[in-house]
Amino acid sequence: MTFQATAAAIAQAIRVKVDSNGQISAAAATDAAVGVTTEAVAASGWGTVKLFSAPGTFLVTAGAAITRGTQLYPLAAGKVDDAGTTALPLIALEAALADGDIIAAGRALKGA
């Protein structure tokens, strides 16, 4: 889905939130994110977001080293980590070596 960014640019693979004007910005750790950017979006520019309701995998940006196969947690600036307090419904399908690495994540469905 295509959205306009606020006055701040957004990198590719960043979790984003939508404001009351319908514009996107990087989601903070405590924000409800709607999806991830599939491309870099210029300040006030238009870009594509893969909504979390879409099928398939998601590219996300690590905020630190991440172990493959671990549950992901939100961080500031739309990034993710493999430690935190409120888990996202995503599992790291690749390892991240450092802050800024872009990795694939898949939907996490837990059993009873």
N, CA and C atoms as an extended XYZ file, in Angstrom:
336
Properties=species:S:1:pos:R:3:atomname:S:1:resname:S:1:resid:I:1 pbc="F F F"
N         0.848       -1.161        0.000 N   MET     1
C         0.000        0.000        0.000 CA  MET     1
C         0.900        1.232        0.000 C   MET     1
N         0.483        2.286       -0.674 N   THR     2
C         1.291        3.496       -0.793 CA  THR     2
C         0.837        4.554        0.208 C   THR     2
N         1.816        5.153        0.891 N   PHE     3
C         1.568        6.192        1.888 CA  PHE     3
C         2.527        7.353        1.668 C   PHE     3
N         2.140        8.518        2.174 N   GLN     4
C         3.044        9.664        2.193 CA  GLN     4
C         3.716        9.722        3.555 C   GLN     4
N         5.015       10.020        3.542 N   ALA     5
C         5.775       10.163        4.787 CA  ALA     5
C         5.544       11.547        5.384 C   ALA     5
N         5.766       11.652        6.671 N   THR     6
C         5.776       12.963        7.324 CA  THR     6
C         7.034       13.701        6.852 C   THR     6
N         7.405       14.756        7.511 N   ALA     7
C         8.571       15.555        7.109 CA  ALA     7
C         9.895       14.864        7.381 C   ALA     7
N         9.870       13.642        7.897 N   ALA     8
C        11.096       12.883        8.158 CA  ALA     8
C        11.227       11.723        7.172 C   ALA     8
N        12.408       11.570        6.590 N   ALA     9
C        12.664       10.449        5.681 CA  ALA     9
C        12.641        9.132        6.463 C   ALA     9
N        12.311        8.039        5.765 N   ILE    10
C        12.244        6.712        6.372 CA  ILE    10
C        13.048        5.752        5.504 C   ILE    10
N        13.938        5.006        6.110 N   ALA    11
C        14.741        4.027        5.377 CA  ALA    11
C        13.903        2.807        5.010 C   ALA    11
N        14.444        1.963        4.147 N   GLN    12
C        13.806        0.702        3.797 CA  GLN    12
C        13.801       -0.228        5.006 C   GLN    12
N        12.784       -1.090        5.105 N   ALA    13
C        12.686       -2.141        6.125 CA  ALA    13
C        12.519       -1.592        7.538 C   ALA    13
N        11.812       -0.481        7.661 N   ILE    14
C        11.538        0.138        8.960 CA  ILE    14
C        10.058       -0.049        9.296 C   ILE    14
N         9.775       -0.453       10.541 N   ARG    15
C         8.384       -0.542       11.001 CA  ARG    15
C         7.808        0.866       11.032 C   ARG    15
N         6.581        1.028       10.521 N   VAL    16
C         5.978        2.362       10.472 CA  VAL    16
C         4.595        2.380       11.109 C   VAL    16
N         4.225        3.576       11.556 N   LYS    17
C         2.898        3.827       12.100 CA  LYS    17
C         2.217        4.841       11.186 C   LYS    17
N         0.890        4.916       11.274 N   VAL    18
C         0.113        5.873       10.494 CA  VAL    18
C        -0.493        6.884       11.455 C   VAL    18
N        -0.370        8.182       11.110 N   ASP    19
C        -0.943        9.219       11.972 CA  ASP    19
C        -2.359        9.594       11.513 C   ASP    19
N        -2.972       10.549       12.188 N   SER    20
C        -4.358       10.929       11.893 CA  SER    20
C        -4.517       11.601       10.531 C   SER    20
N        -3.409       12.016        9.911 N   ASN    21
C        -3.447       12.585        8.560 CA  ASN    21
C        -3.221       11.529        7.483 C   ASN    21
N        -3.017       10.273        7.913 N   GLY    22
C        -2.762        9.199        6.966 CA  GLY    22
C        -1.316        9.118        6.523 C   GLY    22
N        -0.429        9.852        7.187 N   GLN    23
C         0.994        9.828        6.851 CA  GLN    23
C         1.740        8.843        7.735 C   GLN    23
N         2.861        8.343        7.215 N   ILE    24
C         3.650        7.364        7.962 CA  ILE    24
C         4.917        7.981        8.528 C   ILE    24
N         5.374        7.368        9.622 N   SER    25
C         6.660        7.708       10.226 CA  SER    25
C         7.179        6.456       10.926 C   SER    25
N         8.466        6.461       11.254 N   ALA    26
C         9.062        5.317       11.950 CA  ALA    26
C         8.355        5.105       13.280 C   ALA    26
N         8.027        3.858       13.572 N   ALA    27
C         7.338        3.518       14.815 CA  ALA    27
C         8.319        3.441       15.971 C   ALA    27
N         7.923        3.992       17.107 N   ALA    28
C         8.706        3.850       18.338 CA  ALA    28
C         8.467        2.445       18.906 C   ALA    28
N         9.200        2.095       19.930 N   ALA    29
C         9.062        0.764       20.530 CA  ALA    29
C         7.651        0.511       21.052 C   ALA    29
N         6.970        1.554       21.502 N   THR    30
C         5.632        1.383       22.091 CA  THR    30
C         4.498        1.699       21.121 C   THR    30
N         4.808        2.085       19.878 N   ASP    31
C         3.768        2.407       18.892 CA  ASP    31
C         3.215        1.155       18.238 C   ASP    31
N         1.957        1.226       17.830 N   ALA    32
C         1.347        0.165       17.037 CA  ALA    32
C         1.757        0.385       15.580 C   ALA    32
N         2.561       -0.499       15.045 N   ALA    33
C         3.024       -0.390       13.662 CA  ALA    33
C         2.050       -1.115       12.735 C   ALA    33
N         1.922       -0.607       11.505 N   VAL    34
C         1.020       -1.220       10.517 CA  VAL    34
C         1.759       -2.095        9.516 C   VAL    34
N         3.072       -1.903        9.391 N   GLY    35
C         3.841       -2.671        8.424 CA  GLY    35
C         5.264       -2.160        8.348 C   GLY    35
N         5.966       -2.541        7.262 N   VAL    36
C         7.352       -2.123        7.047 CA  VAL    36
C         7.503       -1.520        5.665 C   VAL    36
N         8.402       -0.544        5.568 N   THR    37
C         8.657        0.076        4.279 CA  THR    37
C         9.383       -0.915        3.366 C   THR    37
N         8.989       -0.942        2.096 N   THR    38
C         9.650       -1.822        1.129 CA  THR    38
C        10.712       -1.079        0.335 C   THR    38
N        10.821        0.213        0.593 N   GLU    39
C        11.796        1.068       -0.080 CA  GLU    39
C        12.067        2.260        0.825 C   GLU    39
N        13.153        2.972        0.565 N   ALA    40
C        13.411        4.212        1.297 CA  ALA    40
C        12.381        5.251        0.840 C   ALA    40
N        11.882        6.035        1.797 N   VAL    41
C        10.870        7.045        1.495 CA  VAL    41
C        11.426        8.411        1.892 C   VAL    41
N        11.463        9.330        0.938 N   ALA    42
C        11.978       10.676        1.209 CA  ALA    42
C        11.027       11.432        2.128 C   ALA    42
N        11.539       12.422        2.815 N   ALA    43
C        10.706       13.281        3.662 CA  ALA    43
C         9.578       13.857        2.813 C   ALA    43
N         8.360       13.707        3.274 N   SER    44
C         7.138       14.149        2.590 CA  SER    44
C         6.905       13.444        1.254 C   SER    44
N         7.703       12.410        0.974 N   GLY    45
C         7.539       11.655       -0.273 CA  GLY    45
C         6.574       10.495       -0.096 C   GLY    45
N         6.345        9.810       -1.192 N   TRP    46
C         5.438        8.663       -1.207 CA  TRP    46
C         6.240        7.377       -1.310 C   TRP    46
N         5.784        6.337       -0.599 N   GLY    47
C         6.473        5.055       -0.644 CA  GLY    47
C         5.544        3.908       -0.300 C   GLY    47
N         6.018        2.715       -0.568 N   THR    48
C         5.217        1.510       -0.372 CA  THR    48
C         5.511        0.872        0.981 C   THR    48
N         4.433        0.443        1.631 N   VAL    49
C         4.516       -0.253        2.910 CA  VAL    49
C         3.894       -1.635        2.746 C   VAL    49
N         4.612       -2.672        3.179 N   LYS    50
C         4.017       -4.011        3.221 CA  LYS    50
C         3.323       -4.131        4.563 C   LYS    50
N         2.002       -4.168        4.519 N   LEU    51
C         1.213       -4.251        5.747 CA  LEU    51
C         1.431       -5.595        6.424 C   LEU    51
N         1.382       -5.606        7.749 N   PHE    52
C         1.565       -6.849        8.488 CA  PHE    52
C         0.444       -7.851        8.214 C   PHE    52
N        -0.649       -7.408        7.631 N   SER    53
C        -1.732       -8.323        7.271 CA  SER    53
C        -1.462       -9.040        5.947 C   SER    53
N        -0.417       -8.650        5.221 N   ALA    54
C        -0.075       -9.262        3.937 CA  ALA    54
C         0.600      -10.618        4.150 C   ALA    54
N         0.451      -11.524        3.191 N   PRO    55
C         1.131      -12.818        3.308 CA  PRO    55
C         2.625      -12.696        3.043 C   PRO    55
N         3.357      -13.727        3.420 N   GLY    56
C         4.776      -13.790        3.107 CA  GLY    56
C         5.676      -13.322        4.222 C   GLY    56
N         6.935      -13.099        3.862 N   THR    57
C         7.940      -12.660        4.819 CA  THR    57
C         8.077      -11.142        4.785 C   THR    57
N         8.775      -10.615        5.772 N   PHE    58
C         8.963       -9.173        5.905 CA  PHE    58
C        10.440       -8.875        6.081 C   PHE    58
N        10.933       -7.841        5.422 N   LEU    59
C        12.282       -7.371        5.674 CA  LEU    59
C        12.216       -6.354        6.801 C   LEU    59
N        13.052       -6.542        7.814 N   VAL    60
C        13.070       -5.649        8.975 CA  VAL    60
C        14.510       -5.234        9.254 C   VAL    60
N        14.669       -4.117        9.942 N   THR    61
C        16.001       -3.611       10.272 CA  THR    61
C        16.323       -3.910       11.730 C   THR    61
N        17.450       -4.560       11.930 N   ALA    62
C        17.900       -4.903       13.283 CA  ALA    62
C        18.460       -3.673       13.991 C   ALA    62
N        18.212       -3.613       15.293 N   GLY    63
C        18.784       -2.562       16.116 CA  GLY    63
C        20.016       -3.037       16.866 C   GLY    63
N        20.329       -4.322       16.719 N   ALA    64
C        21.477       -4.962       17.376 CA  ALA    64
C        21.642       -6.337       16.742 C   ALA    64
N        22.625       -7.094       17.180 N   ALA    65
C        22.786       -8.465       16.691 CA  ALA    65
C        21.552       -9.278       17.064 C   ALA    65
N        21.095      -10.127       16.141 N   ILE    66
C        19.894      -10.949       16.348 CA  ILE    66
C        20.225      -12.390       15.964 C   ILE    66
N        19.788      -13.332       16.790 N   THR    67
C        19.976      -14.745       16.524 CA  THR    67
C        18.842      -15.273       15.660 C   THR    67
N        19.184      -16.010       14.602 N   ARG    68
C        18.172      -16.613       13.742 CA  ARG    68
C        17.255      -17.520       14.561 C   ARG    68
N        15.957      -17.495       14.275 N   GLY    69
C        14.995      -18.357       14.944 CA  GLY    69
C        14.393      -17.782       16.213 C   GLY    69
N        14.778      -16.581       16.592 N   THR    70
C        14.245      -15.977       17.819 CA  THR    70
C        13.074      -15.050       17.513 C   THR    70
N        12.227      -14.892       18.515 N   GLN    71
C        11.102      -13.958       18.399 CA  GLN    71
C        11.647      -12.536       18.389 C   GLN    71
N        10.977      -11.649       17.662 N   LEU    72
C        11.435      -10.266       17.552 CA  LEU    72
C        10.622       -9.329       18.437 C   LEU    72
N        11.264       -8.255       18.849 N   TYR    73
C        10.673       -7.242       19.726 CA  TYR    73
C        10.908       -5.860       19.119 C   TYR    73
N         9.986       -4.931       19.326 N   PRO    74
C        10.160       -3.595       18.745 CA  PRO    74
C        11.196       -2.760       19.482 C   PRO    74
N        11.908       -1.951       18.720 N   LEU    75
C        12.837       -0.967       19.262 CA  LEU    75
C        12.443        0.405       18.730 C   LEU    75
N        13.099        1.426       19.202 N   ALA    76
C        12.875        2.782       18.694 CA  ALA    76
C        13.297        2.865       17.231 C   ALA    76
N        12.838        3.905       16.552 N   ALA    77
C        13.208        4.203       15.161 CA  ALA    77
C        12.789        3.109       14.187 C   ALA    77
N        11.775        2.308       14.561 N   GLY    78
C        11.238        1.300       13.659 CA  GLY    78
C        12.071        0.048       13.505 C   GLY    78
N        13.063       -0.138       14.367 N   LYS    79
C        13.940       -1.308       14.289 CA  LYS    79
C        13.418       -2.433       15.187 C   LYS    79
N        14.083       -3.593       15.130 N   VAL    80
C        13.703       -4.747       15.942 CA  VAL    80
C        14.928       -5.336       16.632 C   VAL    80
N        14.672       -6.157       17.671 N   ASP    81
C        15.723       -6.856       18.403 CA  ASP    81
C        15.181       -8.216       18.822 C   ASP    81
N        16.043       -9.089       19.320 N   ASP    82
C        15.572      -10.400       19.796 CA  ASP    82
C        15.425      -10.452       21.311 C   ASP    82
N        15.332       -9.292       21.935 N   ALA    83
C        15.080       -9.199       23.374 CA  ALA    83
C        14.199       -7.985       23.623 C   ALA    83
N        13.331       -8.092       24.611 N   GLY    84
C        12.450       -6.981       24.935 CA  GLY    84
C        11.326       -7.425       25.839 C   GLY    84
N        10.275       -6.616       25.918 N   THR    85
C         9.165       -6.939       26.814 CA  THR    85
C         7.871       -7.271       26.088 C   THR    85
N         7.624       -6.666       24.952 N   THR    86
C         6.389       -6.924       24.213 CA  THR    86
C         6.727       -7.521       22.859 C   THR    86
N         6.552       -8.822       22.709 N   ALA    87
C         6.958       -9.519       21.489 CA  ALA    87
C         6.086       -9.135       20.297 C   ALA    87
N         6.730       -9.032       19.147 N   LEU    88
C         6.022       -8.890       17.879 CA  LEU    88
C         5.675      -10.292       17.383 C   LEU    88
N         4.676      -10.425       16.536 N   PRO    89
C         4.356      -11.760       16.011 CA  PRO    89
C         5.272      -12.133       14.841 C   PRO    89
N         6.587      -11.938       15.026 N   LEU    90
C         7.570      -12.207       13.981 CA  LEU    90
C         8.749      -12.996       14.540 C   LEU    90
N         9.295      -13.882       13.695 N   ILE    91
C        10.470      -14.688       14.020 CA  ILE    91
C        11.583      -14.331       13.032 C   ILE    91
N        12.813      -14.175       13.535 N   ALA    92
C        13.957      -13.886       12.669 CA  ALA    92
C        14.285      -15.121       11.824 C   ALA    92
N        14.239      -14.985       10.501 N   LEU    93
C        14.580      -16.082        9.600 CA  LEU    93
C        16.056      -16.048        9.211 C   LEU    93
N        16.715      -14.956        9.568 N   GLU    94
C        18.145      -14.781        9.315 CA  GLU    94
C        18.767      -14.154       10.554 C   GLU    94
N        20.068      -14.311       10.686 N   ALA    95
C        20.788      -13.654       11.780 CA  ALA    95
C        21.187      -12.248       11.345 C   ALA    95
N        21.222      -11.333       12.301 N   ALA    96
C        21.765       -9.998       12.074 CA  ALA    96
C        23.057       -9.904       12.876 C   ALA    96
N        24.073       -9.346       12.271 N   LEU    97
C        25.353       -9.213       12.958 CA  LEU    97
C        25.475       -7.906       13.719 C   LEU    97
N        24.723       -6.873       13.272 N   ALA    98
C        24.883       -5.565       13.896 CA  ALA    98
C        23.674       -4.675       13.643 C   ALA    98
N        23.630       -3.568       14.361 N   ASP    99
C        22.622       -2.538       14.162 CA  ASP    99
C        22.620       -2.112       12.693 C   ASP    99
N        21.435       -2.045       12.110 N   GLY   100
C        21.300       -1.602       10.729 CA  GLY   100
C        21.214       -2.725        9.713 C   GLY   100
N        21.528       -3.962       10.112 N   ASP   101
C        21.391       -5.089        9.183 CA  ASP   101
C        19.922       -5.303        8.845 C   ASP   101
N        19.645       -5.592        7.590 N   ILE   102
C        18.282       -5.909        7.157 CA  ILE   102
C        18.171       -7.419        7.037 C   ILE   102
N        17.166       -7.984        7.717 N   ILE   103
C        16.969       -9.442        7.733 CA  ILE   103
C        15.521       -9.777        7.388 C   ILE   103
N        15.314      -11.033        6.980 N   ALA   104
C        13.960      -11.526        6.720 CA  ALA   104
C        13.338      -12.014        8.022 C   ALA   104
N        12.046      -11.753        8.164 N   ALA   105
C        11.282      -12.233        9.322 CA  ALA   105
C        10.000      -12.882        8.837 C   ALA   105
N         9.562      -13.906        9.537 N   GLY   106
C         8.319      -14.603        9.202 CA  GLY   106
C         7.337      -14.487       10.344 C   GLY   106
N         6.077      -14.692       10.021 N   ARG   107
C         5.015      -14.613       11.009 CA  ARG   107
C         5.157      -15.709       12.063 C   ARG   107
N         4.954      -15.378       13.314 N   ALA   108
C         5.049      -16.320       14.426 CA  ALA   108
C         3.654      -16.724       14.874 C   ALA   108
N         3.367      -17.999       14.794 N   LEU   109
C         2.085      -18.529       15.275 CA  LEU   109
C         2.376      -19.523       16.369 C   LEU   109
N         1.990      -19.186       17.585 N   LYS   110
C         2.286      -20.056       18.734 CA  LYS   110
C         1.130      -21.007       18.999 C   LYS   110
N         1.493      -22.199       19.457 N   GLY   111
C         0.502      -23.191       19.822 CA  GLY   111
C        -0.025      -22.960       21.225 C   GLY   111
N        -0.890      -23.851       21.673 N   ALA   112
C        -1.500      -23.701       22.985 CA  ALA   112
C        -0.532      -23.954       24.101 C   ALA   112
